[in-house]
Amino acid sequence: MKRQSPIFKITIGAMFIALTAIGANITSIVPFLVIGGVPITLQTFFAILTGLVLGSRLGAFTMFGYMLLGLAGVPVFAQFSGGFSMILSPTFGFILSFILVAYVAGKIREKYNHLTAYIIASLVALVINYVIGTNWMYIAYQFWFEAPPELSYGLVWLWMLAPLPKDIILSILAGILAYRLASYNLTVYDQTKVAS
């Protein structure tokens, strides 16, 4: 298969940055997705999809670009937030995890080319997102936020049960969607290993 041009890859990467920013602020379009004052976002869905469609290297680079854009002050994070101070946010670990999420999802997808692998890649990426994000949240509350005395590591994980069903469903959908796109030959990852 013919390799995609660098300009095409950068354009598709920019599109995924835009989609992730939209997914972060979906509650502005659909306000009922705020549950208990916490906005439900589609960032993880798009981070996984980025890795599956763009491949490990370009996917991770795209999510790194998304993070840098937000840290530079562009309001691409949830609730149209941005700026370097976001590093201290309890939820910044989830944003940081998107780089590894995209890389791992893309890596698994590059090695195995069937629907089950896409779904497994998506679910493994989701686990990475939760592990990094939840641990960052706990550390943030322990060290630079005033956490209530009853806050425990287990309680922080209990908070994550609310968005978990939504994230599992969306991760599976990301795997199915990426597989369908691949069947139409719309993936961007480097296919130089495919015999000509």
GROMACS elastic network, one bead per residue, 0.5 to 0.9 nm:
[ bonds ]
;  ai    aj funct       b0    kb
    1   191     6  0.66551   500
    1   192     6  0.70452   500
    1   194     6  0.68283   500
    1   195     6  0.77929   500
    1   196     6  0.62721   500
    2   191     6  0.81229   500
    2   192     6  0.80687   500
    2   196     6  0.88363   500
    3   188     6  0.85735   500
    3   189     6  0.87747   500
    3   190     6  0.65552   500
    3   191     6  0.70078   500
    3   192     6  0.71050   500
    4     7     6  0.83629   500
    4     8     6  0.64801   500
    4     9     6  0.67728   500
    4   188     6  0.68714   500
    4   189     6  0.83847   500
    4   190     6  0.76616   500
    5     8     6  0.52453   500
    5     9     6  0.64145   500
    5    10     6  0.87942   500
    6     9     6  0.50415   500
    6    10     6  0.61336   500
    6    11     6  0.85397   500
    7    10     6  0.51351   500
    7    11     6  0.61056   500
    7    12     6  0.86400   500
    8    11     6  0.50881   500
    8    12     6  0.62303   500
    8    13     6  0.85358   500
    8   188     6  0.87125   500
    9    12     6  0.51674   500
    9    13     6  0.60449   500
    9    14     6  0.85784   500
    9    54     6  0.79746   500
    9    58     6  0.78244   500
    9   188     6  0.67685   500
    9   189     6  0.86719   500
   10    14     6  0.60907   500
   10    15     6  0.85740   500
   10    58     6  0.85426   500
   10    62     6  0.84363   500
   11    14     6  0.50912   500
   11    15     6  0.62770   500
   11    16     6  0.88042   500
   12    16     6  0.63874   500
   12    17     6  0.87548   500
   12    54     6  0.80898   500
   12   188     6  0.81404   500
   13    16     6  0.51370   500
   13    17     6  0.63425   500
   13    18     6  0.87453   500
   13    50     6  0.79262   500
   13    54     6  0.75688   500
   13    58     6  0.73586   500
   13    59     6  0.74283   500
   13    61     6  0.83490   500
   13    62     6  0.54159   500
   13    63     6  0.85833   500
   13    65     6  0.88482   500
   14    18     6  0.62782   500
   14    19     6  0.86476   500
   14    62     6  0.72460   500
   14    65     6  0.85970   500
   14    66     6  0.86787   500
   15    18     6  0.50782   500
   15    19     6  0.61992   500
   15    20     6  0.86493   500
   16    20     6  0.60391   500
   16    21     6  0.84838   500
   16    46     6  0.72063   500
   16    47     6  0.82121   500
   16    49     6  0.86033   500
   16    50     6  0.63483   500
   16    59     6  0.89249   500
   16    62     6  0.73422   500
   16    63     6  0.84009   500
   16    66     6  0.87642   500
   17    20     6  0.51598   500
   17    21     6  0.62468   500
   17    22     6  0.86994   500
   17    46     6  0.86698   500
   17    47     6  0.89090   500
   17    50     6  0.87661   500
   17    62     6  0.66059   500
   17    63     6  0.69814   500
   17    65     6  0.74538   500
   17    66     6  0.54484   500
   17    76     6  0.87714   500
   18    21     6  0.50793   500
   18    22     6  0.62257   500
   18    23     6  0.85471   500
   18    66     6  0.83641   500
   18    76     6  0.82187   500
   19    22     6  0.50255   500
   19    23     6  0.60124   500
   19    24     6  0.85282   500
   19    43     6  0.83612   500
   19    46     6  0.68207   500
   20    24     6  0.60824   500
   20    25     6  0.87501   500
   20    42     6  0.71886   500
   20    43     6  0.51935   500
   20    44     6  0.81490   500
   20    45     6  0.82981   500
   20    46     6  0.54501   500
   20    47     6  0.69447   500
   20    50     6  0.89885   500
   20    63     6  0.87226   500
   20    66     6  0.78353   500
   20    76     6  0.79624   500
   20    77     6  0.86057   500
   21    24     6  0.50437   500
   21    25     6  0.65659   500
   21    26     6  0.86854   500
   21    42     6  0.89262   500
   21    43     6  0.73224   500
   21    66     6  0.79584   500
   21    75     6  0.82187   500
   21    77     6  0.62582   500
   21    78     6  0.78158   500
   21    80     6  0.85360   500
   22    25     6  0.52561   500
   22    26     6  0.58974   500
   22    41     6  0.89627   500
   22    42     6  0.80892   500
   22    43     6  0.82207   500
   22    76     6  0.76359   500
   22    77     6  0.88919   500
   22    78     6  0.89569   500
   23    26     6  0.50871   500
   23    27     6  0.85357   500
   23    41     6  0.57159   500
   23    43     6  0.51533   500
   23    44     6  0.85356   500
   23    45     6  0.81730   500
   23    46     6  0.72334   500
   23    78     6  0.83359   500
   24    27     6  0.80401   500
   24    39     6  0.87084   500
   24    40     6  0.82141   500
   24    42     6  0.57856   500
   24    43     6  0.52033   500
   24    44     6  0.88619   500
   24    76     6  0.70597   500
   24    77     6  0.56948   500
   24    79     6  0.73247   500
   24    80     6  0.79886   500
   25    28     6  0.57181   500
   25    29     6  0.76241   500
   25    39     6  0.82534   500
   25    40     6  0.87307   500
   25    41     6  0.66018   500
   25    42     6  0.81634   500
   25    43     6  0.87821   500
   25    76     6  0.78477   500
   25    77     6  0.72619   500
   25    78     6  0.52454   500
   25    79     6  0.57215   500
   25    80     6  0.65390   500
   26    29     6  0.53264   500
   26    30     6  0.59997   500
   26    31     6  0.78125   500
   26    33     6  0.79423   500
   26    39     6  0.85346   500
   26    40     6  0.79119   500
   26    41     6  0.62329   500
   26    42     6  0.71873   500
   26    78     6  0.85302   500
   26    79     6  0.89435   500
   27    32     6  0.69982   500
   27    33     6  0.56268   500
   27    34     6  0.65802   500
   27    39     6  0.64429   500
   27    40     6  0.70997   500
   27    41     6  0.72811   500
   27    78     6  0.88785   500
   27    79     6  0.80963   500
   28    31     6  0.56827   500
   28    79     6  0.79404   500
   30    33     6  0.61050   500
   30    34     6  0.86201   500
   31    34     6  0.61808   500
   31    39     6  0.85674   500
   32    35     6  0.75250   500
   32    39     6  0.89922   500
   33    38     6  0.85237   500
   33    39     6  0.62336   500
   33    40     6  0.54958   500
   33    41     6  0.80091   500
   34    37     6  0.57333   500
   34    38     6  0.53673   500
   34    40     6  0.57772   500
   34    41     6  0.89267   500
   35    38     6  0.52745   500
   35    39     6  0.63810   500
   35    40     6  0.70887   500
   35   162     6  0.88896   500
   36    39     6  0.83028   500
   39    78     6  0.76743   500
   39    79     6  0.79012   500
   40   163     6  0.73314   500
   40   166     6  0.88906   500
   41    44     6  0.77098   500
   41    45     6  0.86154   500
   41    78     6  0.72894   500
   42    45     6  0.52242   500
   42    46     6  0.64255   500
   42    47     6  0.87070   500
   42   167     6  0.84757   500
   42   170     6  0.82618   500
   43    46     6  0.52637   500
   43    47     6  0.60714   500
   43    48     6  0.86460   500
   43    77     6  0.87851   500
   43    78     6  0.86501   500
   43    95     6  0.82703   500
   43    98     6  0.83762   500
   44    48     6  0.61249   500
   44    49     6  0.84453   500
   44    94     6  0.82184   500
   44    95     6  0.85799   500
   44    98     6  0.70324   500
   44   101     6  0.82717   500
   44   125     6  0.88911   500
   44   126     6  0.73995   500
   44   129     6  0.75268   500
   44   167     6  0.76074   500
   44   170     6  0.85203   500
   44   171     6  0.79860   500
   45    48     6  0.53734   500
   45    49     6  0.61787   500
   45    50     6  0.85934   500
   45   122     6  0.87502   500
   45   126     6  0.87166   500
   45   167     6  0.74189   500
   45   170     6  0.59262   500
   45   171     6  0.59271   500
   45   173     6  0.84393   500
   45   174     6  0.63360   500
   46    50     6  0.58635   500
   46    51     6  0.86363   500
   46   102     6  0.89990   500
   46   174     6  0.77931   500
   47    50     6  0.50680   500
   47    51     6  0.65563   500
   47    52     6  0.88369   500
   47    59     6  0.79745   500
   47    60     6  0.87525   500
   47    62     6  0.89598   500
   47    63     6  0.68397   500
   47    98     6  0.56116   500
   47    99     6  0.77974   500
   47   101     6  0.65988   500
   47   102     6  0.55986   500
   47   125     6  0.89671   500
   48    51     6  0.53375   500
   48    52     6  0.63114   500
   48    53     6  0.86836   500
   48    59     6  0.86885   500
   48    98     6  0.77796   500
   48   101     6  0.61299   500
   48   102     6  0.52949   500
   48   103     6  0.87272   500
   48   104     6  0.88138   500
   48   105     6  0.62068   500
   48   106     6  0.81660   500
   48   121     6  0.84425   500
   48   122     6  0.60705   500
   48   125     6  0.66458   500
   48   126     6  0.77680   500
   48   171     6  0.71962   500
   48   174     6  0.68090   500
   48   175     6  0.81630   500
   49    52     6  0.50366   500
   49    53     6  0.59646   500
   49    54     6  0.81799   500
   49    59     6  0.86810   500
   49   102     6  0.75122   500
   49   105     6  0.81505   500
   49   106     6  0.87474   500
   49   122     6  0.80647   500
   49   171     6  0.84206   500
   49   174     6  0.55052   500
   49   175     6  0.72696   500
   49   177     6  0.81046   500
   49   178     6  0.65161   500
   50    53     6  0.53741   500
   50    54     6  0.56462   500
   50    55     6  0.75153   500
   50    56     6  0.88043   500
   50    58     6  0.84791   500
   50    59     6  0.52533   500
   50    60     6  0.81393   500
   50    62     6  0.77032   500
   50    63     6  0.79135   500
   50   102     6  0.60124   500
   50   103     6  0.89676   500
   50   105     6  0.85602   500
   50   106     6  0.79899   500
   50   178     6  0.89858   500
   51    54     6  0.53691   500
   51    55     6  0.50057   500
   51    56     6  0.55586   500
   51    57     6  0.81438   500
   51    58     6  0.76006   500
   51    60     6  0.67983   500
   51    62     6  0.88227   500
   51    63     6  0.88435   500
   51    99     6  0.88770   500
   51   101     6  0.72866   500
   51   103     6  0.57964   500
   51   104     6  0.73649   500
   51   105     6  0.52911   500
   51   107     6  0.79447   500
   51   109     6  0.83740   500
   51   189     6  0.89905   500
   52    55     6  0.56183   500
   52    56     6  0.76330   500
   52    59     6  0.76879   500
   52   102     6  0.71732   500
   52   103     6  0.86687   500
   52   104     6  0.89476   500
   52   105     6  0.56674   500
   52   107     6  0.82391   500
   52   108     6  0.85078   500
   52   109     6  0.61340   500
   52   110     6  0.82929   500
   52   118     6  0.73857   500
   52   121     6  0.81059   500
   52   122     6  0.80729   500
   52   174     6  0.82272   500
   52   175     6  0.74401   500
   52   178     6  0.60689   500
   52   179     6  0.83213   500
   52   187     6  0.80497   500
   52   189     6  0.85229   500
   53    56     6  0.89741   500
   53    59     6  0.77057   500
   53   106     6  0.73456   500
   53   109     6  0.87831   500
   53   178     6  0.59611   500
   53   179     6  0.86054   500
   53   181     6  0.77742   500
   53   182     6  0.76016   500
   53   186     6  0.78328   500
   53   188     6  0.61282   500
   53   189     6  0.67899   500
   54    57     6  0.78338   500
   54    58     6  0.56806   500
   54    59     6  0.51024   500
   54    60     6  0.88176   500
   54    62     6  0.87594   500
   54   102     6  0.86872   500
   54   106     6  0.71236   500
   54   187     6  0.61902   500
   54   190     6  0.84364   500
   55    58     6  0.58629   500
   55    59     6  0.54385   500
   55    60     6  0.81498   500
   55   102     6  0.77594   500
   55   103     6  0.71839   500
   55   105     6  0.78108   500
   55   107     6  0.66497   500
   55   109     6  0.74484   500
   55   110     6  0.68169   500
   55   187     6  0.80925   500
   55   188     6  0.69987   500
   55   190     6  0.73979   500
   56    59     6  0.52007   500
   56    60     6  0.59554   500
   56    61     6  0.84833   500
   56   100     6  0.88602   500
   56   102     6  0.62283   500
   56   104     6  0.64488   500
   56   105     6  0.69130   500
   56   107     6  0.50166   500
   56   108     6  0.84264   500
   56   109     6  0.84356   500
   56   110     6  0.78292   500
   56   189     6  0.77699   500
   57    60     6  0.53142   500
   57    61     6  0.61361   500
   57    62     6  0.85579   500
   57   102     6  0.83875   500
   57   103     6  0.62478   500
   57   106     6  0.77300   500
   57   107     6  0.83643   500
   57   189     6  0.83686   500
   58    62     6  0.59655   500
   58    63     6  0.86274   500
   58   102     6  0.86996   500
   58   103     6  0.82014   500
   58   106     6  0.88749   500
   58   188     6  0.87102   500
   58   189     6  0.74537   500
   59    62     6  0.50977   500
   59    63     6  0.63568   500
   59    64     6  0.85989   500
   59    99     6  0.75853   500
   59   101     6  0.88929   500
   59   102     6  0.52256   500
   59   103     6  0.60758   500
   59   105     6  0.88416   500
   59   106     6  0.69689   500
   59   189     6  0.86931   500
   60    63     6  0.52058   500
   60    64     6  0.61003   500
   60    65     6  0.85624   500
   60    98     6  0.75865   500
   60   100     6  0.64870   500
   60   101     6  0.76901   500
   60   102     6  0.51531   500
   60   104     6  0.86451   500
   60   106     6  0.85100   500
   61    65     6  0.61350   500
   61    66     6  0.86619   500
   61    99     6  0.71673   500
   61   102     6  0.87349   500
   61   103     6  0.85699   500
   62    66     6  0.62852   500
   62    67     6  0.87556   500
   62    99     6  0.78889   500
   62   102     6  0.85749   500
   63    67     6  0.62315   500
   63    68     6  0.86061   500
   63    95     6  0.85736   500
   63    96     6  0.86214   500
   63    98     6  0.59666   500
   63    99     6  0.50866   500
   63   100     6  0.86821   500
   63   101     6  0.89041   500
   63   102     6  0.71614   500
   64    67     6  0.51270   500
   64    68     6  0.61940   500
   64    69     6  0.85452   500
   64    96     6  0.81144   500
   64    98     6  0.78498   500
   64    99     6  0.57107   500
   65    68     6  0.50989   500
   65    69     6  0.60130   500
   65    70     6  0.86164   500
   66    69     6  0.51631   500
   66    70     6  0.63732   500
   66    71     6  0.87238   500
   66    76     6  0.77680   500
   66    77     6  0.89205   500
   66    95     6  0.88309   500
   67    70     6  0.52466   500
   67    71     6  0.61889   500
   67    72     6  0.85955   500
   67    76     6  0.86296   500
   67    77     6  0.84972   500
   67    95     6  0.67158   500
   67    96     6  0.71009   500
   67    98     6  0.85051   500
   67    99     6  0.85117   500
   68    72     6  0.59838   500
   68    73     6  0.87499   500
   69    72     6  0.51473   500
   69    73     6  0.67795   500
   69    74     6  0.57730   500
   69    75     6  0.83203   500
   69    76     6  0.74243   500
   69    82     6  0.81657   500
   69    83     6  0.86583   500
   70    73     6  0.53141   500
   70    75     6  0.60190   500
   70    76     6  0.54653   500
   70    77     6  0.62601   500
   70    81     6  0.76151   500
   70    83     6  0.59926   500
   70    84     6  0.77875   500
   70    86     6  0.83281   500
   71    74     6  0.72116   500
   71    75     6  0.88301   500
   71    82     6  0.57312   500
   71    85     6  0.75950   500
   71    86     6  0.68067   500
   71    87     6  0.78076   500
   72    75     6  0.89778   500
   72    82     6  0.71293   500
   72    83     6  0.54043   500
   72    84     6  0.63372   500
   73    76     6  0.83983   500
   73    81     6  0.78677   500
   73    84     6  0.68718   500
   74    77     6  0.82978   500
   74    80     6  0.83510   500
   74    81     6  0.76446   500
   74    82     6  0.54738   500
   74    83     6  0.69664   500
   75    78     6  0.81013   500
   75    79     6  0.80860   500
   75    83     6  0.77160   500
   76    79     6  0.83029   500
   76    80     6  0.56691   500
   76    81     6  0.63432   500
   76    82     6  0.63203   500
   77    80     6  0.55176   500
   77    81     6  0.50507   500
   77    82     6  0.59109   500
   77    86     6  0.89875   500
   77    95     6  0.83488   500
   78    81     6  0.59199   500
   78    82     6  0.84970   500
   81    86     6  0.79970   500
   82    85     6  0.78633   500
   82    86     6  0.64198   500
   83    86     6  0.58307   500
   83    87     6  0.84157   500
   84    87     6  0.60899   500
   84    88     6  0.84366   500
   85    88     6  0.57896   500
   85    89     6  0.73010   500
   86    90     6  0.85577   500
   86    91     6  0.84607   500
   86    92     6  0.64062   500
   87    90     6  0.82591   500
   87    91     6  0.86605   500
   87    92     6  0.57261   500
   87    93     6  0.82236   500
   88    91     6  0.84532   500
   88    92     6  0.70205   500
   88   140     6  0.70759   500
   88   144     6  0.75961   500
   88   145     6  0.88069   500
   89    92     6  0.52973   500
   89    93     6  0.82532   500
   89   137     6  0.80333   500
   89   140     6  0.72479   500
   89   145     6  0.88723   500
   90    93     6  0.71183   500
   90    94     6  0.89234   500
   90   133     6  0.83682   500
   90   134     6  0.86765   500
   90   136     6  0.65728   500
   90   138     6  0.75727   500
   90   139     6  0.80688   500
   90   140     6  0.52683   500
   90   141     6  0.68110   500
   90   145     6  0.81856   500
   91    94     6  0.57401   500
   91    95     6  0.72525   500
   91   133     6  0.65034   500
   91   134     6  0.79906   500
   91   136     6  0.72810   500
   91   137     6  0.58788   500
   91   140     6  0.86409   500
   92    95     6  0.51163   500
   92    96     6  0.62109   500
   92    97     6  0.85733   500
   92   133     6  0.71458   500
   92   136     6  0.73845   500
   92   137     6  0.78204   500
   93    97     6  0.60086   500
   93    98     6  0.88008   500
   93   129     6  0.82313   500
   93   130     6  0.89720   500
   93   132     6  0.58088   500
   93   134     6  0.72601   500
   93   135     6  0.76528   500
   93   136     6  0.50096   500
   93   137     6  0.68213   500
   94    97     6  0.50394   500
   94    98     6  0.66284   500
   94   129     6  0.59019   500
   94   130     6  0.72195   500
   94   131     6  0.88079   500
   94   132     6  0.65050   500
   94   134     6  0.76018   500
   94   136     6  0.79377   500
   94   137     6  0.87065   500
   95    98     6  0.54230   500
   95    99     6  0.79263   500
   95   129     6  0.84985   500
   95   133     6  0.76562   500
   96    99     6  0.62611   500
   96   100     6  0.79231   500
   96   129     6  0.87058   500
   96   132     6  0.79865   500
   96   133     6  0.78317   500
   97   100     6  0.54115   500
   97   101     6  0.59423   500
   97   102     6  0.86224   500
   97   128     6  0.70360   500
   97   129     6  0.53530   500
   97   130     6  0.84153   500
   97   131     6  0.87308   500
   97   132     6  0.59897   500
   97   133     6  0.66969   500
   98   102     6  0.59874   500
   98   103     6  0.83996   500
   98   125     6  0.87139   500
   98   128     6  0.88246   500
   98   129     6  0.68210   500
   99   102     6  0.54700   500
   99   103     6  0.62848   500
   99   104     6  0.87735   500
  100   104     6  0.59590   500
  100   105     6  0.83355   500
  100   125     6  0.78167   500
  100   128     6  0.75730   500
  100   129     6  0.81696   500
  101   104     6  0.54457   500
  101   105     6  0.60631   500
  101   106     6  0.84168   500
  101   122     6  0.85158   500
  101   124     6  0.82923   500
  101   126     6  0.71163   500
  101   127     6  0.87826   500
  101   128     6  0.63515   500
  101   129     6  0.63533   500
  102   105     6  0.52543   500
  102   106     6  0.59413   500
  102   107     6  0.84475   500
  102   125     6  0.72793   500
  103   106     6  0.51985   500
  103   107     6  0.60171   500
  103   108     6  0.87143   500
  103   125     6  0.86039   500
  104   108     6  0.61978   500
  104   109     6  0.84228   500
  104   121     6  0.72033   500
  104   122     6  0.88087   500
  104   124     6  0.78412   500
  104   125     6  0.62702   500
  104   128     6  0.88046   500
  105   108     6  0.54858   500
  105   109     6  0.61643   500
  105   110     6  0.86736   500
  105   118     6  0.78287   500
  105   120     6  0.85574   500
  105   122     6  0.58833   500
  105   123     6  0.85962   500
  105   124     6  0.73596   500
  105   125     6  0.56858   500
  106   109     6  0.50075   500
  106   110     6  0.60514   500
  106   111     6  0.87804   500
  106   121     6  0.76487   500
  106   189     6  0.83743   500
  107   110     6  0.51527   500
  107   111     6  0.65305   500
  107   112     6  0.88997   500
  107   121     6  0.82953   500
  108   111     6  0.53396   500
  108   112     6  0.63138   500
  108   113     6  0.88356   500
  108   117     6  0.70758   500
  108   118     6  0.76531   500
  108   120     6  0.83237   500
  108   121     6  0.56653   500
  109   112     6  0.53524   500
  109   113     6  0.62142   500
  109   114     6  0.83200   500
  109   117     6  0.64495   500
  109   118     6  0.58633   500
  109   121     6  0.65498   500
  110   113     6  0.68837   500
  110   189     6  0.79971   500
  110   190     6  0.88972   500
  110   191     6  0.86748   500
  111   117     6  0.87601   500
  112   115     6  0.89239   500
  112   116     6  0.88973   500
  112   117     6  0.58942   500
  112   118     6  0.79582   500
  113   116     6  0.85668   500
  113   117     6  0.66342   500
  113   118     6  0.74998   500
  113   179     6  0.83190   500
  113   182     6  0.89789   500
  114   117     6  0.54629   500
  114   118     6  0.65716   500
  114   179     6  0.74255   500
  115   118     6  0.51243   500
  115   119     6  0.63831   500
  115   120     6  0.86570   500
  115   175     6  0.72677   500
  115   176     6  0.67217   500
  115   178     6  0.89818   500
  115   179     6  0.60068   500
  115   180     6  0.87427   500
  116   119     6  0.51915   500
  116   120     6  0.60867   500
  116   121     6  0.84701   500
  116   175     6  0.83609   500
  116   176     6  0.88695   500
  117   121     6  0.58851   500
  117   122     6  0.84489   500
  117   175     6  0.82599   500
  118   121     6  0.50889   500
  118   122     6  0.62094   500
  118   123     6  0.87702   500
  118   172     6  0.83086   500
  118   174     6  0.82816   500
  118   176     6  0.69902   500
  118   178     6  0.74030   500
  118   179     6  0.65596   500
  119   122     6  0.50354   500
  119   123     6  0.62729   500
  119   124     6  0.86208   500
  119   171     6  0.73012   500
  119   172     6  0.53854   500
  119   173     6  0.80395   500
  119   174     6  0.76827   500
  119   176     6  0.67958   500
  119   179     6  0.88549   500
  120   123     6  0.51354   500
  120   124     6  0.60479   500
  120   125     6  0.84418   500
  120   172     6  0.82513   500
  120   175     6  0.79248   500
  121   124     6  0.52038   500
  121   125     6  0.60920   500
  121   126     6  0.86060   500
  121   171     6  0.89865   500
  121   175     6  0.74810   500
  122   125     6  0.51176   500
  122   126     6  0.62204   500
  122   127     6  0.88248   500
  122   168     6  0.87794   500
  122   171     6  0.52731   500
  122   172     6  0.64594   500
  122   173     6  0.88160   500
  122   174     6  0.69060   500
  122   175     6  0.57838   500
  123   127     6  0.63266   500
  123   128     6  0.87451   500
  123   168     6  0.70176   500
  123   171     6  0.60835   500
  123   172     6  0.70828   500
  123   175     6  0.86655   500
  124   127     6  0.51475   500
  124   128     6  0.64457   500
  124   129     6  0.87707   500
  125   128     6  0.50872   500
  125   129     6  0.62698   500
  125   130     6  0.87864   500
  125   171     6  0.84611   500
  126   130     6  0.62708   500
  126   131     6  0.86267   500
  126   167     6  0.75067   500
  126   168     6  0.75628   500
  126   171     6  0.69623   500
  127   130     6  0.51629   500
  127   131     6  0.60859   500
  127   132     6  0.86186   500
  128   131     6  0.51691   500
  128   132     6  0.61180   500
  128   133     6  0.82259   500
  129   132     6  0.55592   500
  129   133     6  0.57874   500
  129   134     6  0.81655   500
  130   133     6  0.51337   500
  130   134     6  0.55751   500
  130   135     6  0.80746   500
  130   160     6  0.80256   500
  131   134     6  0.55188   500
  131   135     6  0.60438   500
  131   136     6  0.84597   500
  132   135     6  0.54083   500
  132   136     6  0.60739   500
  132   137     6  0.85998   500
  133   136     6  0.51815   500
  133   137     6  0.61621   500
  133   138     6  0.87536   500
  134   138     6  0.62554   500
  134   139     6  0.86694   500
  134   156     6  0.69807   500
  134   157     6  0.67068   500
  134   160     6  0.76891   500
  135   138     6  0.51176   500
  135   139     6  0.61901   500
  135   140     6  0.84959   500
  135   153     6  0.83300   500
  135   156     6  0.85327   500
  135   157     6  0.87331   500
  136   139     6  0.51328   500
  136   140     6  0.59800   500
  136   141     6  0.86000   500
  137   140     6  0.50685   500
  137   141     6  0.62380   500
  137   142     6  0.85996   500
  137   156     6  0.76745   500
  138   141     6  0.52570   500
  138   142     6  0.61899   500
  138   143     6  0.86998   500
  138   151     6  0.87491   500
  138   152     6  0.80745   500
  138   153     6  0.64221   500
  138   156     6  0.64390   500
  138   157     6  0.88169   500
  139   142     6  0.50125   500
  139   143     6  0.59875   500
  139   144     6  0.80610   500
  139   145     6  0.89460   500
  140   143     6  0.54208   500
  140   144     6  0.54789   500
  140   145     6  0.59691   500
  140   146     6  0.89842   500
  140   147     6  0.88278   500
  141   144     6  0.60934   500
  141   146     6  0.61888   500
  141   147     6  0.51274   500
  141   148     6  0.86965   500
  141   151     6  0.85027   500
  142   145     6  0.64074   500
  142   146     6  0.71579   500
  142   147     6  0.61810   500
  142   151     6  0.87221   500
  143   146     6  0.78519   500
  143   147     6  0.86232   500
  144   147     6  0.87518   500
  146   149     6  0.89492   500
  147   150     6  0.81405   500
  147   151     6  0.63855   500
  148   151     6  0.55171   500
  149   152     6  0.81743   500
  150   155     6  0.86096   500
  151   154     6  0.82918   500
  151   155     6  0.62398   500
  151   156     6  0.72653   500
  152   155     6  0.51064   500
  152   156     6  0.64696   500
  152   157     6  0.88490   500
  153   156     6  0.53133   500
  153   157     6  0.65799   500
  153   158     6  0.88236   500
  154   157     6  0.51565   500
  154   158     6  0.62422   500
  154   159     6  0.88687   500
  155   159     6  0.64016   500
  155   160     6  0.89294   500
  156   159     6  0.52156   500
  156   160     6  0.69255   500
  157   160     6  0.52030   500
  157   161     6  0.71108   500
  158   161     6  0.54296   500
  158   162     6  0.79894   500
  159   162     6  0.63234   500
  159   163     6  0.83545   500
  160   163     6  0.59528   500
  160   164     6  0.62412   500
  161   164     6  0.50721   500
  161   165     6  0.75449   500
  162   165     6  0.71855   500
  162   166     6  0.82128   500
  163   166     6  0.54462   500
  163   167     6  0.61481   500
  163   168     6  0.87424   500
  164   167     6  0.50417   500
  164   168     6  0.60843   500
  164   169     6  0.86205   500
  165   168     6  0.51834   500
  165   169     6  0.62520   500
  165   170     6  0.85872   500
  166   169     6  0.52882   500
  166   170     6  0.61146   500
  166   171     6  0.85142   500
  167   170     6  0.50538   500
  167   171     6  0.58986   500
  167   172     6  0.85431   500
  168   171     6  0.51033   500
  168   172     6  0.62853   500
  168   173     6  0.86168   500
  169   172     6  0.52719   500
  169   173     6  0.62239   500
  169   174     6  0.86615   500
  170   174     6  0.60373   500
  170   175     6  0.86379   500
  171   175     6  0.63631   500
  171   176     6  0.87606   500
  172   175     6  0.51234   500
  172   176     6  0.63241   500
  172   177     6  0.86230   500
  173   176     6  0.50543   500
  173   177     6  0.59631   500
  173   178     6  0.84346   500
  174   177     6  0.51208   500
  174   178     6  0.59978   500
  174   179     6  0.84496   500
  175   178     6  0.52573   500
  175   179     6  0.61185   500
  175   180     6  0.86380   500
  176   179     6  0.51152   500
  176   180     6  0.62119   500
  176   181     6  0.86727   500
  177   180     6  0.51004   500
  177   181     6  0.62048   500
  177   182     6  0.86073   500
  178   182     6  0.60990   500
  178   183     6  0.86073   500
  178   186     6  0.89547   500
  178   187     6  0.79073   500
  179   182     6  0.50036   500
  179   183     6  0.62388   500
  179   184     6  0.88177   500
  180   183     6  0.50654   500
  180   184     6  0.66142   500
  180   185     6  0.87716   500
  180   186     6  0.89023   500
  181   184     6  0.51700   500
  181   185     6  0.63417   500
  181   186     6  0.53158   500
  181   187     6  0.64705   500
  182   186     6  0.54651   500
  182   187     6  0.53336   500
  182   188     6  0.89892   500
  183   186     6  0.75631   500
  183   187     6  0.87316   500
  184   187     6  0.82371   500
  185   188     6  0.84714   500
  187   190     6  0.88272   500
  188   191     6  0.82908   500
  190   193     6  0.80311   500
  191   194     6  0.56229   500
  191   195     6  0.89829   500
  192   195     6  0.76265   500
  192   196     6  0.85914   500
  193   196     6  0.87457   500
